[in-house]
Structures are given as structure tokens and as C-alpha cells.
Amino acid sequence: MMGEVSVCKIFTFDSAHQLVGHKGKCSNLHGHTYKLEVVLKGKPLVEEGHSDEGFVIDFSDIKATVQESLVDHLDHAFLAMGNEPVLETLVNTGSKVALLSFRTTVENMSAYIAYRLMQASLPLYSVKLWETPTSWAEVLAADIPDEGPSYRLYGGCDCE
């Protein structure tokens, strides 16, 4: 749409996961430092005298919303589908677990993140989630159905 501007805020979080039944190394329990790029798109506010005049959204508001609704939940957590052999031990020892109920591939995670941020009423355009410095998945908000994403049952990660 004419007059719209894209803005991006980048986040990082550390998490562990295990892809049970994967053919490669990612079937082992392992972790990543994820880099999350959140791209919002909209028309800058034109209300004269308003403190946010000229902004699509204030970066501090993006940070607060993404941290609260997502990053705080995932950071330093075990990202679980629910079928991981180590899950019971982690829960019994009080470890932080984010039970997501889907296979925690970067493709599924990026769709989950996009949906959660859309539910937080951000003018989301896209989410790009980096799993390693050379591997990422991107989801456009327009591709996420109103009822939420369909998660893939198979897939892997790039454990370089």
C-alpha cells in the first residue's frame, strides 16, 4: 500500500530442543542462539503533536511486546513437542520448558512466532528466525491463516 514503511527489530534468545526421529545430528538434545527479525509494516502516524508522529510504531513498544509475549517464554527454555525422552526429567528437576506441542523445527517456530505476534496486535509483515549464522526460515504474516498455522510434522535443523 502506498505510503507504508517497513521497520525491523532484532532479538536473540537461547533455547534447546530435540527432533525425535530425525535422520541427522538434530535427533540429539542440542541448543541454538536464535536470532529473530520482526518486520512490521504500516503507515507512519501523521497526528500532529503526537509523540509518535512519523512512527509506524516506536521501537521500544515493539521490544516490550515481543519480549513479553514471546522471548521471555522461549529464552533459556527447552522447546518441547512433548515426545522428547528427556522431557520428564527436565520437568521433574524444575527446568524451564516451553511445551509447544509441535515439532520444533525453525520452519514451525517461525510460523508460531508470527502467529503469536499477530495475536499481540502488531502490524506484522514477516518473521525471519535464524537457527544458525547461515540458516533461517521466514514466514509472511499474510500466509498465516486466522485460525493459526499448520505445523509440519517432519523436518530438521541445521546443526553446523
PASEBA-1860 file (N, C-alpha, C; in nm, 3 decimals):
! residues 160
1> MMGEVSVC> 0.084/-0.117/0.000/0.000/0.000/0.000/0.089/0.124/0.000 ~ 0.051/0.223/-0.074/0.131/0.344/-0.088/0.146/0.417/0.047 ~ 0.265/0.463/0.072/0.291/0.538/0.193/0.330/0.453/0.312 ~ 0.332/0.320/0.294/0.369/0.233/0.406/0.521/0.223/0.418 ~ 0.564/0.196/0.540/0.706/0.182/0.570/0.724/0.053/0.650 ~ 0.831/-0.019/0.620/0.866/-0.138/0.699/0.970/-0.100/0.803 ~ 0.954/-0.152/0.924/1.052/-0.134/1.030/1.086/-0.272/1.085 ~ 1.207/-0.288/1.134/1.253/-0.418/1.182/1.320/-0.403/1.318
9> KIFTFDSA> 1.290/-0.496/1.407/1.357/-0.504/1.537/1.412/-0.646/1.548 ~ 1.535/-0.658/1.595/1.602/-0.787/1.605/1.619/-0.827/1.750 ~ 1.594/-0.955/1.777/1.604/-1.012/1.911/1.690/-1.138/1.904 ~ 1.745/-1.178/2.018/1.811/-1.308/2.028/1.759/-1.379/2.152 ~ 1.757/-1.511/2.143/1.725/-1.592/2.260/1.794/-1.727/2.244 ~ 1.824/-1.789/2.356/1.890/-1.919/2.358/1.792/-2.024/2.404 ~ 1.786/-2.133/2.329/1.694/-2.242/2.363/1.754/-2.375/2.320 ~ 1.702/-2.481/2.380/1.741/-2.617/2.343/1.620/-2.689/2.286
17> HQLVGHKG> 1.646/-2.789/2.205/1.539/-2.874/2.155/1.597/-3.007/2.109 ~ 1.508/-3.097/2.071/1.547/-3.229/2.021/1.443/-3.271/1.919 ~ 1.488/-3.311/1.802/1.396/-3.355/1.698/1.396/-3.508/1.694 ~ 1.307/-3.565/1.772/1.296/-3.710/1.785/1.267/-3.771/1.648 ~ 1.346/-3.872/1.612/1.326/-3.943/1.487/1.392/-3.878/1.367 ~ 1.462/-3.766/1.387/1.530/-3.701/1.275/1.647/-3.787/1.231 ~ 1.677/-3.785/1.101/1.783/-3.870/1.046/1.924/-3.821/1.079 ~ 1.937/-3.697/1.122/2.071/-3.641/1.144/2.102/-3.613/1.290
25> KCSNLHGH> 2.203/-3.528/1.309/2.253/-3.494/1.443/2.147/-3.429/1.531 ~ 2.048/-3.369/1.470/1.947/-3.294/1.547/1.851/-3.385/1.622 ~ 1.869/-3.516/1.609/1.791/-3.607/1.693/1.846/-3.606/1.836 ~ 1.967/-3.551/1.853/2.026/-3.535/1.985/1.977/-3.406/2.049 ~ 1.972/-3.404/2.180/1.942/-3.282/2.253/2.053/-3.180/2.225 ~ 2.016/-3.059/2.183/2.114/-2.956/2.150/2.050/-2.819/2.160 ~ 2.131/-2.716/2.149/2.078/-2.580/2.162/2.122/-2.489/2.050 ~ 2.054/-2.374/2.043/2.084/-2.271/1.944/2.075/-2.134/2.010
33> TYKLEVVL> 2.150/-2.041/1.956/2.125/-1.900/1.983/2.047/-1.852/1.862 ~ 1.917/-1.834/1.882/1.829/-1.791/1.774/1.837/-1.640/1.757 ~ 1.832/-1.597/1.633/1.821/-1.454/1.601/1.686/-1.436/1.535 ~ 1.607/-1.346/1.588/1.471/-1.323/1.541/1.459/-1.183/1.483 ~ 1.419/-1.175/1.357/1.394/-1.047/1.292/1.243/-1.030/1.278 ~ 1.189/-0.927/1.342/1.046/-0.898/1.336/1.028/-0.775/1.249 ~ 0.959/-0.792/1.136/0.937/-0.682/1.043/0.789/-0.641/1.052 ~ 0.767/-0.514/1.081/0.633/-0.458/1.088/0.616/-0.362/0.972
41> KGKPLVEE> 0.493/-0.343/0.927/0.469/-0.256/0.813/0.340/-0.178/0.835 ~ 0.346/-0.049/0.805/0.228/0.033/0.819/0.257/0.176/0.777 ~ 0.155/0.258/0.785/0.172/0.399/0.755/0.217/0.472/0.880 ~ 0.318/0.556/0.869/0.359/0.635/0.985/0.245/0.726/1.033 ~ 0.237/0.741/1.163/0.135/0.826/1.224/0.154/0.971/1.179 ~ 0.045/1.035/1.141/0.053/1.174/1.093/-0.021/1.271/1.185 ~ -0.052/1.226/1.305/-0.122/1.311/1.401/-0.026/1.414/1.458 ~ -0.042/1.538/1.414/0.050/1.644/1.453/0.050/1.663/1.605
49> GHSDEGFV> 0.169/1.676/1.659/0.184/1.698/1.802/0.186/1.571/1.885 ~ 0.154/1.457/1.826/0.155/1.328/1.897/0.300/1.284/1.911 ~ 0.336/1.227/2.024/0.476/1.188/2.046/0.524/1.082/1.947 ~ 0.432/1.005/1.889/0.470/0.902/1.792/0.451/0.948/1.647 ~ 0.435/1.078/1.626/0.419/1.129/1.490/0.540/1.089/1.406 ~ 0.513/1.034/1.289/0.619/0.991/1.199/0.665/0.848/1.220 ~ 0.612/0.781/1.322/0.649/0.642/1.350/0.542/0.548/1.296 ~ 0.585/0.432/1.247/0.493/0.321/1.226/0.456/0.267/1.364
57> IDFSDIKA> 0.558/0.247/1.446/0.546/0.205/1.586/0.679/0.234/1.651 ~ 0.677/0.277/1.774/0.800/0.307/1.847/0.877/0.176/1.872 ~ 1.007/0.177/1.848/1.088/0.056/1.868/1.078/0.004/2.011 ~ 1.064/0.093/2.108/1.052/0.046/2.247/0.921/-0.028/2.268 ~ 0.816/0.009/2.196/0.689/-0.063/2.205/0.700/-0.200/2.140 ~ 0.773/-0.208/2.028/0.797/-0.339/1.964/0.871/-0.429/2.062 ~ 0.978/-0.375/2.121/1.060/-0.453/2.212/0.977/-0.506/2.329 ~ 0.899/-0.420/2.391/0.819/-0.462/2.506/0.720/-0.572/2.469
65> TVQESLVD> 0.652/-0.556/2.357/0.551/-0.654/2.314/0.615/-0.788/2.280 ~ 0.724/-0.787/2.204/0.788/-0.912/2.163/0.851/-0.982/2.283 ~ 0.914/-0.905/2.370/0.974/-0.965/2.490/0.867/-1.032/2.575 ~ 0.761/-0.958/2.606/0.654/-1.008/2.693/0.579/-1.126/2.634 ~ 0.541/-1.115/2.508/0.455/-1.218/2.450/0.531/-1.339/2.398 ~ 0.663/-1.329/2.388/0.734/-1.437/2.321/0.871/-1.470/2.379 ~ 0.963/-1.375/2.370/1.103/-1.405/2.401/1.121/-1.450/2.546 ~ 1.054/-1.385/2.639/1.069/-1.424/2.779/1.025/-1.569/2.801
73> HLDHAFLA> 0.928/-1.615/2.725/0.876/-1.752/2.735/0.975/-1.854/2.676 ~ 1.046/-1.817/2.569/1.131/-1.911/2.497/1.278/-1.907/2.540 ~ 1.323/-1.795/2.594/1.466/-1.778/2.625/1.509/-1.873/2.737 ~ 1.617/-1.944/2.712/1.675/-2.040/2.806/1.574/-2.146/2.848 ~ 1.492/-2.188/2.753/1.394/-2.294/2.776/1.423/-2.412/2.684 ~ 1.373/-2.527/2.724/1.372/-2.643/2.636/1.243/-2.634/2.556 ~ 1.253/-2.627/2.425/1.138/-2.614/2.337/1.088/-2.755/2.305 ~ 0.971/-2.789/2.357/0.925/-2.927/2.352/0.802/-2.947/2.265
81> MGNEPVLE> 0.805/-3.054/2.189/0.685/-3.101/2.120/0.599/-3.180/2.220 ~ 0.668/-3.254/2.306/0.601/-3.336/2.406/0.639/-3.482/2.399 ~ 0.714/-3.520/2.296/0.754/-3.661/2.279/0.902/-3.685/2.307 ~ 0.971/-3.587/2.361/1.115/-3.599/2.383/1.144/-3.684/2.508 ~ 1.238/-3.781/2.497/1.269/-3.867/2.610/1.317/-3.792/2.735 ~ 1.381/-3.678/2.718/1.437/-3.602/2.829/1.332/-3.513/2.898 ~ 1.215/-3.499/2.839/1.114/-3.403/2.888/1.074/-3.427/3.033 ~ 1.046/-3.550/3.070/1.002/-3.579/3.208/1.110/-3.540/3.308
89> TLVNTGSK> 1.235/-3.570/3.276/1.345/-3.533/3.366/1.355/-3.382/3.382 ~ 1.344/-3.310/3.272/1.352/-3.164/3.279/1.239/-3.105/3.363 ~ 1.119/-3.155/3.343/1.004/-3.106/3.421/1.024/-3.140/3.569 ~ 1.066/-3.262/3.599/1.084/-3.305/3.739/1.195/-3.231/3.811 ~ 1.290/-3.177/3.738/1.401/-3.104/3.801/1.378/-2.953/3.801 ~ 1.260/-2.911/3.756/1.227/-2.768/3.760/1.290/-2.686/3.649 ~ 1.338/-2.752/3.545/1.396/-2.678/3.433/1.287/-2.603/3.357 ~ 1.325/-2.496/3.291/1.230/-2.418/3.213/1.198/-2.493/3.084
97> VALLSFRT> 1.070/-2.520/3.063/1.023/-2.592/2.945/0.912/-2.510/2.881 ~ 0.921/-2.493/2.749/0.813/-2.433/2.673/0.749/-2.546/2.593 ~ 0.635/-2.596/2.643/0.565/-2.705/2.577/0.482/-2.647/2.464 ~ 0.529/-2.666/2.341/0.469/-2.603/2.223/0.376/-2.697/2.148 ~ 0.389/-2.827/2.169/0.303/-2.929/2.109/0.315/-2.938/1.957 ~ 0.427/-2.897/1.903/0.458/-2.919/1.761/0.607/-2.944/1.748 ~ 0.647/-3.004/1.638/0.788/-3.033/1.611/0.862/-2.900/1.601 ~ 0.965/-2.883/1.679/1.029/-2.752/1.696/1.136/-2.722/1.590
105> TVENMSAY> 1.098/-2.740/1.465/1.186/-2.701/1.354/1.183/-2.548/1.342 ~ 1.281/-2.494/1.275/1.284/-2.348/1.255/1.166/-2.303/1.170 ~ 1.119/-2.388/1.079/1.002/-2.354/0.998/0.878/-2.340/1.086 ~ 0.855/-2.439/1.172/0.740/-2.434/1.262/0.753/-2.321/1.363 ~ 0.874/-2.301/1.415/0.895/-2.195/1.514/0.866/-2.058/1.454 ~ 0.907/-2.034/1.331/0.884/-1.903/1.270/0.734/-1.880/1.248 ~ 0.660/-1.984/1.210/0.515/-1.971/1.193/0.447/-1.946/1.328 ~ 0.490/-2.016/1.431/0.438/-1.998/1.567/0.461/-1.854/1.615
113> IAYRLMQA> 0.583/-1.806/1.596/0.618/-1.670/1.638/0.533/-1.567/1.564 ~ 0.520/-1.585/1.433/0.439/-1.491/1.355/0.296/-1.488/1.407 ~ 0.239/-1.603/1.432/0.100/-1.609/1.480/0.086/-1.542/1.617 ~ 0.180/-1.570/1.707/0.174/-1.508/1.841/0.184/-1.356/1.833 ~ 0.269/-1.305/1.745/0.284/-1.160/1.732/0.163/-1.097/1.665 ~ 0.100/-1.170/1.576/-0.025/-1.121/1.516/-0.134/-1.114/1.624 ~ -0.138/-1.213/1.712/-0.234/-1.213/1.822/-0.208/-1.097/1.919 ~ -0.084/-1.050/1.924/-0.049/-0.937/2.010/-0.080/-0.803/1.942
121> SLPLYSVK> -0.146/-0.809/1.828/-0.192/-0.690/1.753/-0.081/-0.603/1.697 ~ 0.033/-0.663/1.668/0.138/-0.588/1.599/0.107/-0.588/1.449 ~ 0.140/-0.479/1.378/0.119/-0.475/1.232/0.226/-0.557/1.159 ~ 0.224/-0.687/1.184/0.331/-0.776/1.139/0.331/-0.792/0.988 ~ 0.450/-0.784/0.930/0.470/-0.815/0.789/0.535/-0.952/0.774 ~ 0.645/-0.975/0.852/0.714/-1.103/0.842/0.797/-1.130/0.967 ~ 0.835/-1.257/0.978/0.925/-1.304/1.083/1.033/-1.385/1.014 ~ 1.157/-1.356/1.046/1.269/-1.438/0.999/1.341/-1.488/1.124
129> LWETPTSW> 1.352/-1.620/1.135/1.417/-1.682/1.251/1.543/-1.754/1.204 ~ 1.656/-1.704/1.254/1.786/-1.764/1.225/1.815/-1.870/1.331 ~ 1.845/-1.993/1.286/1.878/-2.102/1.377/2.030/-2.113/1.394 ~ 2.101/-2.084/1.288/2.248/-2.078/1.289/2.285/-1.951/1.212 ~ 2.413/-1.913/1.213/2.452/-1.794/1.137/2.428/-1.804/0.987 ~ 2.404/-1.926/0.936/2.385/-1.943/0.792/2.251/-2.004/0.753 ~ 2.159/-2.023/0.850/2.034/-2.094/0.820/1.916/-2.027/0.889 ~ 1.811/-1.999/0.809/1.693/-1.933/0.863/1.567/-1.977/0.790
137> AEVLAADI> 1.453/-1.947/0.852/1.323/-1.965/0.788/1.247/-1.834/0.804 ~ 1.169/-1.800/0.702/1.093/-1.675/0.703/0.946/-1.706/0.675 ~ 0.858/-1.639/0.748/0.715/-1.653/0.729/0.655/-1.513/0.712 ~ 0.572/-1.498/0.610/0.499/-1.373/0.589/0.368/-1.381/0.666 ~ 0.332/-1.273/0.733/0.208/-1.270/0.810/0.088/-1.302/0.722 ~ 0.091/-1.258/0.599/-0.021/-1.282/0.507/-0.043/-1.431/0.480 ~ 0.058/-1.514/0.505/0.047/-1.657/0.481/-0.003/-1.735/0.603 ~ -0.026/-1.666/0.715/-0.074/-1.732/0.837/-0.227/-1.722/0.842
145> PDEGPSYR> -0.297/-1.835/0.842/-0.444/-1.831/0.849/-0.491/-1.771/0.983 ~ -0.610/-1.717/0.985/-0.665/-1.657/1.106/-0.671/-1.756/1.222 ~ -0.695/-1.884/1.191/-0.705/-1.985/1.297/-0.568/-2.038/1.342 ~ -0.462/-1.989/1.280/-0.326/-2.029/1.319/-0.261/-2.116/1.213 ~ -0.130/-2.134/1.226/-0.055/-2.210/1.125/-0.080/-2.360/1.133 ~ -0.054/-2.427/1.023/-0.049/-2.573/1.019/0.098/-2.610/1.035 ~ 0.128/-2.688/1.137/0.267/-2.721/1.164/0.310/-2.845/1.088 ~ 0.432/-2.843/1.040/0.487/-2.956/0.968/0.528/-3.064/1.068
153> LYGGCDCE> 0.508/-3.190/1.032/0.536/-3.299/1.123/0.678/-3.352/1.110 ~ 0.742/-3.325/0.998/0.876/-3.377/0.973/0.966/-3.262/0.934 ~ 1.092/-3.280/0.956/1.187/-3.175/0.919/1.306/-3.179/1.010 ~ 1.396/-3.090/0.987/1.518/-3.094/1.065/1.570/-2.956/1.093 ~ 1.691/-2.956/1.141/1.757/-2.829/1.168/1.898/-2.838/1.113 ~ 1.963/-2.725/1.106/2.099/-2.717/1.053/2.193/-2.706/1.171 ~ 2.246/-2.818/1.212/2.336/-2.822/1.329/2.480/-2.819/1.284 ~ 2.524/-2.703/1.241/2.662/-2.691/1.191/2.759/-2.682/1.306
END
